[in-house]
Amino acid sequence: MKRNKITIVGAGNVGAAAAQIAATMELGDIVLIDIVKGLAEGKALDIAEAAPVRLYDFNVQGTLDWAQTAASDIVIITSGLARRPGMSRDDLLAKNVQIVKQVSEKIAEYSPESFVIVVCNPLDAMVYTAAKVTGFPKNKVMGMAGALDSARFCSFLASELGVSVEDVKCVLMGGHGDDMVPLPRFTSVSGIPLTDLLGEDKIAELIERTRNGGIEIVNLLGTSAFYAPAAGAVKMAEAIIKDKKTVVSCCAYCDNEYGSGGHFVGVPAVLGKNGVEKIIELDLNKAEQAQFDQSLAHVKQLAAKVDELV
Ligand SMILES: NC(=O)c1ccc[n+]([C@@H]2O[C@H](COP(=O)([O-])OP(=O)(O)OC[C@H]3O[C@@H](n4cnc5c(N)ncnc54)[C@H](O)[C@@H]3O)[C@@H](O)[C@H]2O)c1
C-alpha cells in the first residue's frame, strides 16, 4: 500500500514546525524543500533523528530539488516573508505573490494531483494566487488561517473560563486580517452557548485579543507565530489524508455562499478526501453579515492586486 507523501515548501519557522508535527502524527513521508542550501536538509535530518525517540517510521527528507517532491498527495506552502514589527500582512503581498507564483508552477509540474494548503500571507490573496497559477480544481486549493484564529480564540476562552481547551468550539470567518469575523453566537463550551457563560464586555475583549493575536506574537518575537500556524496547517492535511470530514474554518472558494461571488475567503468548511467538500452556510444576522461583507471587500481588493501582478 502506498504511503502518503507530504511536501512542505519553506523550511523556515512554520515549515519546520509543520514537518515535525506531521512526523510525530505519522501522517506520511515528508519532503521539506527550501531555496537556502542546507536548511531543509538540516532540519529534516534533525526531525528524522528524533524518530527513534518519538517512534515514527516515516521518512523525513530535506532537499533543494523539486524532483524529490514529485507525486506528493499534499503540498503545504509556507515559503514567504514573515511580518516584522510595524508591518501588516498586506505589506508582504508584492514579494510573496512572486514566491507563491514560482512555487505553484513547480507544484503543478511535479504534483499535478495534489491538494494545496497555503499558509503564506496575506493569506487569502496567496490562496488565490496558488489557485490561479496551478489551475487546480478549486476544492483542492485552500488556506490555513481560520484554524489558527479559532485556536487562538478557543485558547483565550478556555483560559478565561478555566475549562479544558477540548470543550471550547468556535467558528471564525472572513479574511485573515484585523477584520476577521469571530462569531460568539456560534461558540460553545461543551454545547453550552458562550453567551450564557461570559458577559458581552469580556467576549468583546477576547475577540479583540484574537484579532490582534498575530501582532501580539510579532511584537514579542520580532517575527510571526509558527507553532500554532503549523498545527493548523497539519490539522487540515490530516482531515484530507484520513478523510475525517472535519469542520474547520479555512480559506476556501465560495461561489455564491455568503454572497461572496467567486472568491477565496475564510468560511467554515468540511475537509475530507476530496479537499474542501462542503462550505457550511450559517444563518448570519445582519451585523455578522455586515462584518463579513466588510472583510470580503478587503479580500477582493487584495485579489485585484494579485491580478495586476500575476
Ligand atoms: N496563515 C497564517 O495564519 C500564518 C501564520 C504565521 C505565518 N504565516 C506566513 O507564513 C509564511 C512563512 O512564515 P515563517 O515564519 O515560516 O517564515 P520564515 O522566514 O521562517 O520561512 C520562510 C522560508 O521560505 C523559504 N523560501 C523563500 N522562497 C522560497 C522558494 N521560492 N522556495 C522554497 N522556499 C522558499 C525561505 O528560505 C525561508 O526558509 C510567511 O508568509 C508568514 O507571514 C501565516
The ligand as an ORCA input file, in Angstrom:
! r2SCAN-3c Opt
* xyz 0 1
  N      -1.744     31.908      7.683
  C      -1.299     32.151      8.893
  O      -2.067     32.154      9.851
  C       0.180     32.409      9.111
  C       0.744     32.357     10.394
  C       2.118     32.533     10.528
  C       2.910     32.807      9.415
  N       2.313     32.907      8.196
  C       3.085     33.176      6.994
  O       3.821     32.008      6.631
  C       4.988     32.395      5.878
  C       6.218     31.705      6.458
  O       6.484     32.195      7.760
  P       7.794     31.700      8.535
  O       7.727     32.307      9.886
  O       7.960     30.238      8.389
  O       8.928     32.435      7.681
  P      10.479     32.010      7.591
  O      11.179     33.204      7.053
  O      10.917     31.430      8.871
  O      10.475     30.834      6.488
  C      10.184     31.024      5.157
  C      11.083     30.098      4.367
  O      10.668     30.113      2.991
  C      11.854     29.936      2.214
  N      11.616     30.327      0.826
  C      11.535     31.562      0.285
  N      11.318     31.493     -1.044
  C      11.255     30.180     -1.355
  C      11.029     29.455     -2.555
  N      10.845     30.091     -3.714
  N      11.025     28.106     -2.497
  C      11.218     27.449     -1.331
  N      11.419     28.083     -0.157
  C      11.443     29.426     -0.168
  C      12.888     30.794      2.914
  O      14.201     30.461      2.543
  C      12.560     30.505      4.379
  O      13.355     29.443      4.874
  C       5.028     33.928      5.946
  O       4.489     34.464      4.749
  C       4.131     34.265      7.116
  O       3.547     35.548      7.009
  C       0.979     32.707      8.027
*
